[in-house]
């Protein structure tokens, strides 16, 4: 069992009426597999991509301007990607990570 779920169970046991984040998402957005919940999860994943890219850029001590210049994009585009990764193409993702940051993209698909 992952640490997050263990923490949720321990918190619920300790505090009784406190709901877990998973319970709140289920109540507010529906269970996994429903349209609204799937949309929420996709938006969150896009947000995570932006955060991961920002952290990687900062770790490399690059400004948005530096990264934009390396991959031939505008600084404002890098800013948009870091704040909401939902409109990034795979080609641009690979350019940013591999060409701009010297990293490697790992993608997994679950069916």
Secondary structure, DSSP 8 states (H G I E B T S, - for coil): --HHHHHHHHHHHHHTT---HHHHHHHHH-STTSHHHHHHHHHHHHHHHHHHHHHHHHHTT--HHHHHHHTT--HHHHHHHHH-GGG--HHHHHIIIIIITS---------
